[in-house]
Amino acid sequence: MLTAFARAFKTPDLRKKLLFTLGIIVLFRLGQHIPIPGINYQNVQTCIDQAKGQQGLFGLVNMFSGGALLQITIFALGIMPYITASIILQLLTVVIPRLEALKKEGQSGQAKITQYTRYLTVALAILQGTGLVATARSGQLFQACDVGNQIVKDDAIFTTVVMVITMTAGTALIMWLGELVTDRGIGNGMSILMFVSIAAGFPSAMWTIKQQGKIMGGWLEFGLVVLCGLVMVGLVVFVEQAQRRIPVQYAKRMIGRRSYGGTSTYIPMKVNQAGVIPVIFASSLLYIPALIVQFSGSKAGWATWIETNFVRGDHPYYITTYFLLIVFFAFFYVAISFNPEEVADNMKKYGGFIPGIRAGRPTAEYLSYVLNRITWPGSLYLGLIALVPTVALVTLKANQNFPFGGTSILIIVGVGLETVKQIESQLQQRHYEGFLR
């Protein structure tokens, strides 16, 4: 692998793409440490030190922003507005006929959908930026901090507008950087930036575990977490690469004097067809009750019940609900992203059929049957991976977020595999030995 990596840098055009991607990553990390105007940076650092890894309700967004959210920098919103906009547009494609027609138009239609995604991202960034400023001003961003309500220096409307515009411009800049990496670098730009944001928090989280450990100076806990992380990475790689290959045979056709078809191929159906989206959906949905209680400030019975059962991640109600939501969203997302009837119609149109299955409706029913069968283990796998951080925190009795969380591992391994495959394909085009050989 190291030899292949060295050969990748020896190839001029591939080296240029790799260096360009690394340059964008450096610029992206730099922006994650530049505070926005109107913030008392010393109070922010004081609150972060007092929190000691307790990120609370904002842990998911803070992870995707590479820690920039709690530091309230120009990239505080991170890539989450774009992810949310992309998911919303993907869901609306199934509901709105206009978007569905654009999707079928090919590259031109996809470009139009991408433009809509950009507009929606900016709108969501404005909303989230306003919410972040209001949360920081009220002291709810760091509830246990003595100076949590002194983070925002000025309460003037002009200062608030400048802060929101700065964070919105930061989100737009992240979008542009991601598109630059996609066009001129290696891999998918948004995925690479998400990978960098998550991986940036690993060293500090691991060092915190070592410092808070009590056995052998914390090295035993450190080693157990590393071992658990390696096992999780191996499991995720195994499942992410697993797929059910459905054979497809195309009949031979004579058009004029030429023969077409007569080839054999397959439909790859991944075990984890939904990716990490069900985990993000479930996490976001479970944040809503706690956010309602936090901003309402109510001390009624219902608020106390929510704080007891759905704020602490180690409560049985929380764990059970989280697991069931992941399973539900896995089936929901697969149902809207893969249409067996459309696949069957396309196969029938081009003379394709599954051996032993009649074309048309029987093929669609067979694909739906197989899809449901493989979605069950995929959804259960997602639920178990997502619950590992909770089990680890309870077992180790730690006070910080577990670094090898299910969402972070799924994203890091998935992006890593796709990026390595792209480098591998470009090396093979130049008759070089690739990474995976």
Phi, psi and omega in degrees: 000319180295323178296317179295323179295320178294321178294327177297322178284340178280342178278119189305307184290324178290323176296322179297319179293318180295316180293323177296317178297317178296322178296318178296322179297317179298317179296321179296316179293327177295317180294337179284354181241008178261113183289154179278159178292150178090008182248137173276098188294326180295319177294324177298313180295324177297317180292322178296320178294322179289330181293324178053049176089351178283099184263347174057224186292339185263014184297319182295312181294322179296325178294316181289340179265004180069029182084002183284338182296308183289338176273351178053060179261182182293337176256031185299323181284342177062216184259001183300319177301322179291319179298315180297316179296320180296318180294318179298315179296323180293322177290321181291336179300327180284332186268318186265119182300326181299315179293324177295321177294321177297321180297326182278351181281353179091220186295320180294318178293321178295324177296323178293318178296322177298322178295318176298322179298321178295315179299315181294326178297316179297318179298315179294325178296321178297316180295313182291324178296317177298318178296321180294318179296317179296321179294317180294322182291325181279350181088003181282345180293323175231090186291326184269010184263140181292327182250027182296331179268010179244023181284316180274122185290317190235139179263008182294151180295321180300317179297318179298316180298317179298318180296316180293317179296322180296315180291325177294318177296325176297319177295318177297322177294322177298318177301315181295318179297319178297319179292326176297318178296320180297320184279320189241356182245210181245131176083182177280124188299314180297320179294321179296316179294324176295319177302314181295319181299317182287315182294335182295335181272353183295311184302314182293322179294320179293320180292326176295320177298319179295319182291325181273353178292152183244347183256126179055042178068021180090354183289330179294313177299320178300314180294322179295320179293318178297316179297317178298320178297319179295319178297318179295319179298316178298319179294317181295318178299317181298313184286321181295331179274346183287139179206155176258118182263113180266117183292141178229131179246132178255127182292150178280133180234144177254117176241106186070236178257004182254149180254131179238153178084207182075017182255162178241137177215195180208159175258113179279119178245109184289149177296317176259077184289335185270346181070219184265358185298319177302324179293318179295317178300311183296318180297316181295321182292324179286342177286335188298310179301317180294323178293322179298315179294320184295316184276337178283327181069017182283147176245024180289176183296320181294323179293319178296321180295318178294317180297327181284320190256335188235013173254318176283125183287347182263007179282140182303322179298317180296313182298315181295315180296318179300314181296314181294323178295321179297315179298316181297311182292332176298312178293321181297313183291321178297322181295327182267342183264339180234117182253103181300324181294319179294318178296318179296320179295319178295320178297317180294324181296324182259015175077025179261151179205155175271127182306127180088356181237131179289149180289157178095227185297318177302325178293318178297319179295322179293316178297320178296321178296314180295320181297318178294323181294319183275342178287330180300304178297328178295318180291320178295322177297317178298317180297318180292318179296321181290335182274352181301315179302318180297314179297321180294318180296321179291319183292314182277351183053044182269161181253001183245166177290138180290126186292326182268059179287160183299313181297315182294317180294317180300317182290314183297314181293317181297314179293319179299317180295316181294320180293317178297322179296321179293317177296321179300315182295322180289327175292320180293329177296334180258016176062036176258158175285132186271187182291321191268017180240000000 
